[in-house]
C-alpha cells in the first residue's frame, strides 16, 4: 500500500485489489469500526477486528445500524446513594460505521430529526457526532425490500461521509464530507474518470429492475384517514401475536422506556433506557391499570398509522423506509405492503 501525506484526496476514486484491502486495513487500524458481518445465515452490524470480517455483499441485517446511535440498552448514568454521587456514562470514542445501505441512511436522517431538533437528546447526538458513516449503494435486492417505492433506495444521494458503489471487483468511493476525506488521506490516489459514473448508474438501474415488492404510496394518507374503523384492523388483530418483533427491527422506531436498576447492595445502581414497543400490551398502560390500547387492533393501527400517516406532518416524510425487516421478522408473515394493498382493494370494491 502506497502512502502519502502531501497529495490531496480526490472527490471520487476507484479502489480495487491491494489498494481496496489497504484502505480497509488503514481504517480498521485507526478507528473502532462497526460493520456488516455474517452470523450463520444472517448478517449483523458488529465490531470489526479483522477487515476480512466485513461482508460487503450483505443484503440486510437483523437489526438496523440505528442500534449504534440509539442503543437497545443504554446506561445514562450510575449512582451511589451512600456517597451521594452520580456519574454520567461516557461514549466519546470516535468510530466508523461501515456499509450502511440507503434505506437505513434515510432512517438515520429521520432519527436525527426526532432526537436532534425539538427535544435534543445529548446521548444520541454525542454518538452521531463521534461517528463517521461509510454508506454503500445497493446493487442487490432482498425479497422483502421495497425501498424503491418509498424513494429511499437503492441509491443514496447525500447524508454520509463516504459513499461506496460496487462496480464488480472494484469500488467507486465518493467523498461526502471532510470527515470522509480524512479516511482516505493515508492513500496515494488518483481521481476517477467521470465515465465511471455511467457504470455506477448502470449498476443501480439493474438493481431497480430486481424489486419484486411494491408499496402503494399515492393517496396513502387519505386512505388511512378515511378508514380508521375499517374491518381490516380486526382481521389483522386475529393474525397478529403482538410480539413486537416488527418494531424491534424497524430502523425508524424510536420509543424507549427508562428504568432504574438497583444493585444487590441497595446502595448503587444505574439508570438506563431500553427500547420499547407500541405493539406490547404494557406500552400504553397508565396508573390504576388503565390501558388506552388494550386491544391488539388498536396497537396494530397505531403502528401502521404512525409509520404511514402521523410521521408526515411532524417530520416531513413517511416513517417507513422500505427496508422490509418487519416482514421478515414477523412470525405470522404480516406484510405492511400487503396490508395497504388489501385496504385499498377493499375500499375500491365497496365503491
ZISUL-V230074 format. One record per pair of residues at least 24 apart in sequence whose ideal C-beta (glycine too) atoms are under 7 Angstrom apart, sorted by the first residue. I is the first residue (numbers start at 1). GAP is how many residues later the second one is. D is the distance in whole Angstrom. If there is no record, write none. Layout:
# ZISUL-V230074
I:GAP:D / I:GAP:D
This chain:
# ZISUL-V230074
2:186:4 / 3:183:6 / 3:184:7 / 3:185:7 / 4:184:5 / 7:181:6 / 7:182:7 / 9:166:7 / 9:172:5 / 9:175:5 / 9:176:6 / 9:180:6 / 10:179:6 / 10:180:7 / 10:181:4 / 11:163:7 / 11:164:5 / 12:160:7 / 12:162:5 / 12:179:6 / 12:180:5 / 13:160:5 / 13:176:5 / 13:178:7 / 13:179:5 / 14:156:6 / 14:157:7 / 14:158:6 / 14:178:5 / 14:182:6 / 15:155:7 / 15:156:5 / 15:158:6 / 16:153:6 / 16:154:3 / 16:155:7 / 19:168:7 / 20:151:6 / 22:165:7 / 23:164:6 / 24:27:4 / 24:30:7 / 25:26:5 / 26:160:5 / 26:161:7 / 27:69:6 / 27:156:6 / 31:63:6 / 31:64:6 / 31:65:5 / 32:61:6 / 32:63:4 / 33:62:7 / 33:63:5 / 33:65:6 / 34:34:6 / 34:61:6 / 34:63:5 / 34:64:7 / 35:63:3 / 35:64:5 / 36:25:6 / 36:63:5 / 54:44:6 / 54:45:7 / 56:43:6 / 56:80:7 / 56:110:7 / 59:81:6 / 59:83:4 / 60:82:5 / 60:263:7 / 60:264:7 / 60:265:7 / 62:187:7 / 63:186:6 / 64:40:5 / 64:43:6 / 64:187:4 / 64:259:7 / 64:261:7 / 65:32:6 / 65:35:5 / 65:39:5 / 66:41:6 / 66:42:7 / 66:45:6 / 66:185:5 / 68:29:5 / 68:59:7 / 68:63:7 / 69:39:7 / 69:42:7 / 69:55:6 / 69:58:5 / 69:59:6 / 70:41:6 / 70:54:6 / 70:184:7 / 72:202:7 / 72:203:5 / 73:199:6 / 73:201:5 / 74:49:6 / 74:198:6 / 74:199:5 / 75:195:5 / 75:197:5 / 76:47:7 / 76:195:5 / 76:196:6 / 76:197:6 / 77:193:7 / 77:194:6 / 78:192:4 / 79:189:7 / 79:190:6 / 80:187:6 / 80:188:5 / 81:186:5 / 82:185:5 / 91:35:6 / 91:36:6 / 92:34:7 / 92:38:6 / 93:37:7 / 94:36:5 / 95:35:7 / 95:36:6 / 96:36:5 / 96:38:6 / 97:34:6 / 97:36:5 / 98:36:5 / 99:35:7 / 99:37:5 / 100:33:6 / 100:35:5 / 100:36:7 / 101:35:6 / 101:37:6 / 101:52:7 / 102:33:7 / 102:35:7 / 102:36:6 / 102:45:7 / 102:50:6 / 102:51:4 / 102:52:6 / 102:53:6 / 102:54:4 / 103:44:4 / 103:49:5 / 103:50:5 / 103:218:4 / 103:219:6 / 103:220:5 / 104:147:5 / 104:219:7 / 105:30:5 / 105:51:6 / 105:54:5 / 105:55:6 / 106:46:4 / 106:215:5 / 107:144:3 / 107:145:5 / 107:214:5 / 109:50:6 / 110:142:5 / 110:205:6 / 110:207:6 / 110:209:7 / 111:141:7 / 111:143:6 / 113:202:5 / 114:140:5 / 132:29:5 / 132:47:5 / 132:48:7 / 132:51:7 / 133:27:5 / 133:28:5 / 134:26:7 / 134:27:7 / 134:28:5 / 134:30:7 / 135:25:4 / 135:28:5 / 135:29:7 / 136:28:4 / 137:26:7 / 137:27:7 / 137:28:5 / 137:67:6 / 138:69:6 / 139:27:5 / 139:64:5 / 139:68:5 / 140:67:7 / 141:66:6 / 141:69:4 / 141:70:6 / 142:182:6 / 143:69:7 / 144:69:6 / 144:180:3 / 144:183:4 / 144:184:5 / 145:66:7 / 145:68:7 / 145:177:7 / 145:178:7 / 145:179:5 / 146:65:7 / 146:67:4 / 146:68:6 / 146:69:5 / 146:176:4 / 146:178:6 / 146:191:6 / 147:174:6 / 147:175:4 / 147:176:7 / 148:60:6 / 148:63:5 / 149:65:5 / 149:66:4 / 149:68:6 / 149:173:6 / 150:65:6 / 150:67:7 / 150:168:7 / 150:170:6 / 150:171:6 / 150:172:4 / 152:169:4 / 152:170:6 / 153:169:7 / 154:50:6 / 154:53:4 / 154:54:6 / 155:49:5 / 165:35:5 / 165:38:7 / 167:32:6 / 167:33:7 / 167:36:6 / 172:24:6 / 172:28:6 / 213:111:7 / 213:124:6 / 214:123:7 / 215:107:6 / 215:122:5 / 215:125:6 / 216:124:6 / 216:125:6 / 216:128:6 / 220:88:6 / 220:120:6 / 221:88:5 / 221:91:6 / 223:120:6 / 223:121:6 / 223:124:7 / 224:81:6 / 224:84:6 / 224:85:5 / 225:84:7 / 227:116:6 / 227:120:6 / 230:113:6 / 232:110:6 / 232:111:5 / 232:114:6 / 233:64:4 / 233:67:6 / 233:68:5 / 234:63:5 / 236:61:7 / 236:64:5 / 236:98:7 / 236:103:7 / 237:58:7 / 237:59:4 / 237:60:4 / 237:63:6 / 239:93:5 / 239:95:6 / 240:56:6 / 240:60:6 / 240:92:6 / 240:94:6 / 241:90:7 / 241:91:6 / 242:37:5 / 242:38:7 / 242:39:7 / 242:54:5 / 242:57:6 / 243:88:7 / 244:33:4 / 244:35:4 / 244:36:5 / 245:84:4 / 245:85:6 / 245:86:7 / 246:33:7 / 246:57:7 / 246:80:4 / 246:83:6 / 246:84:6 / 247:30:4 / 247:31:7 / 247:32:5 / 247:56:7 / 248:27:7 / 248:29:6 / 249:76:4 / 249:77:6 / 249:80:5 / 250:75:7 / 250:76:6 / 251:70:6 / 251:72:6 / 252:67:5 / 252:69:6 / 278:24:5 / 278:25:6 / 279:24:6 / 304:35:7
